[in-house]
Amino acid sequence: MSKSSIVVGGGIIGLLSAYRLAQAGFSVDLFDPHIAKGATYAAAGMLAPGGEITSGEQSQYLVQLKSTPSWELLSREIKELCNEKIQIHKVGTLLVGWDSSDKRLVQQHLELATEFKARVSHVDHDAHPQMFEFISPRISEGILLSDDAWVDPDQVISSLLSALSHLSVVVHHESVHEVVSSKSGVEVRSDSRTHTATVGIIATGSSAVPAGIKASGENVLRPVRGMTVRMQGFDRSTLPMVRAFVRGRKIYLVSRPGGYNVIGASSDESGTPAIEAGELQRLLRDALEVFPALETAEVVETRIGLRPASPDHEPFFEELVTPNWAWSSGHYRHGVTLAPLASLQALEFANERTR
Ligand SMILES: Cc1cc2nc3c(=O)[nH]c(=O)nc-3n(C[C@H](O)[C@H](O)[C@H](O)COP(=O)(O)OP(=O)(O)OC[C@H]3O[C@@H](n4cnc5c(N)ncnc54)[C@H](O)[C@@H]3O)c2cc1C
């Protein structure tokens, strides 16, 4: 059977799925009117199984733990293919608390991380002064989650697009309105064309699936809005990322070489991608308390995205009722982390359908 495929949606999940399919010898047509301008655009790029540890989610933690090796493998492949480098910054996460109840939350995280057998240790300013650089003197201790890393999603997208071009993936800057399917293959109708292939992957993030797609109904999505603020200031790029509890709220800072800092993230149950003044004010207030040195930093931009969340916050890969189509979504706060693993599911599905 012909190895041809269609990918609908060019966020991190669709782009990586397209890459994996093309690398395995599939012809790929990818459709998206606004490549990587969905949730992927707002993401900080943390690969942070340790920082993301949540009670009752040990299996998710173990899956996320595989993310850094899978990104390293991808990085090597892409370097070989087109000499583009995806850099993985293995710096860990420093988790700190602002007041005494925030410090209790850090202690609880330490206990949970220990239970999950994560690589975690208590650190303080006296023994590791550099680790606390640019952090308020009020904070003098925390915990270090050593397995965490980050990638720059903008750099990843640029390298991936170059890799897709090397692999002759055809990128259509168009929206897919309707999907048609038969036992022998798949067909999409976009703004200007009808296109056919053997298998199709839907990777439209939090957006509704195109008309004509029939799903089991087991997987439903809700958008969870999130914002990151980007500020040009100090450079902590060789030091751990920082997460902080501030009066029960969470913030993080990912510092890139040259002093471009990504501060995140807001989280509210909204499907409207708007930056609200109150949310921005709270994020900046908490960030300035933890990092007083940001006082004079330049606000470069704010980015907003809608995280695709399933009811149990687990990602899914559903083989759809519509023949030869699968739906990959629900990656919620972890789409960058999990994208290489999601791309393998897409390949496995396509291989099985073209056998
Ligand atoms: C503020 C914020 C910070 C985050 N930080 C992190 C982080 O540090 N680490 C991490 O792992 N994850 C993070 N995430 C989560 C991560 O960004 C998402 O899980 C991930 O981007 C989801 O990827 P996706 O490809 O499924 O969706 P998206 O990136 O939203 O992509 C979906 C794409 O589908 C396209 N599309 C929709 N409908 C159609 C159609 N009919 N036809 C064609 N194309 C269509 C859209 O244009 C869009 O480009 C963050 C998210 C937010 C909002």
The ligand as a Gaussian input file, in Angstrom:
#p B3LYP/6-31G(d) Opt

LIG

0 1
 C        1.678000      29.473000      28.398000
 C        2.021000      28.055000      28.044000
 C        3.247000      27.524000      28.452000
 C        3.557000      26.188000      28.152000
 N        4.786000      25.713000      28.524000
 C        5.101000      24.413000      28.232000
 C        6.380000      23.902000      28.592000
 O        7.219000      24.597000      29.147000
 N        6.637000      22.594000      28.312000
 C        5.735000      21.782000      27.680000
 O        6.025000      20.596000      27.477000
 N        4.531000      22.254000      27.296000
 C        4.194000      23.548000      27.567000
 N        2.979000      24.034000      27.213000
 C        2.008000      23.119000      26.598000
 C        2.265000      22.975000      25.114000
 O        2.488000      24.247000      24.564000
 C        1.073000      22.295000      24.438000
 O        0.756000      21.086000      25.079000
 C        1.432000      21.987000      22.974000
 O        1.890000      23.151000      22.330000
 C        0.247000      21.415000      22.227000
 O        0.671000      21.230000      20.912000
 P       -0.342000      20.921000      19.724000
 O        0.457000      20.769000      18.504000
 O       -1.268000      19.823000      20.147000
 O       -1.280000      22.233000      19.674000
 P       -1.012000      23.661000      19.061000
 O        0.362000      24.132000      19.299000
 O       -2.122000      24.523000      19.554000
 O       -1.140000      23.432000      17.500000
 C       -2.364000      23.125000      16.874000
 C       -2.273000      23.651000      15.451000
 O       -3.404000      23.173000      14.718000
 C       -3.758000      24.169000      13.784000
 N       -5.130000      23.909000      13.372000
 C       -6.257000      23.936000      14.137000
 N       -7.338000      23.617000      13.386000
 C       -6.884000      23.381000      12.111000
 C       -7.514000      23.000000      10.882000
 N       -8.824000      22.784000      10.796000
 N       -6.726000      22.862000       9.777000
 C       -5.396000      23.044000       9.827000
 N       -4.747000      23.394000      10.976000
 C       -5.478000      23.554000      12.098000
 C       -3.553000      25.477000      14.549000
 O       -3.388000      26.564000      13.641000
 C       -2.323000      25.178000      15.360000
 O       -1.130000      25.627000      14.741000
 C        2.637000      25.374000      27.451000
 C        1.435000      25.916000      27.008000
 C        1.121000      27.250000      27.284000
 C       -0.157000      27.824000      26.775000

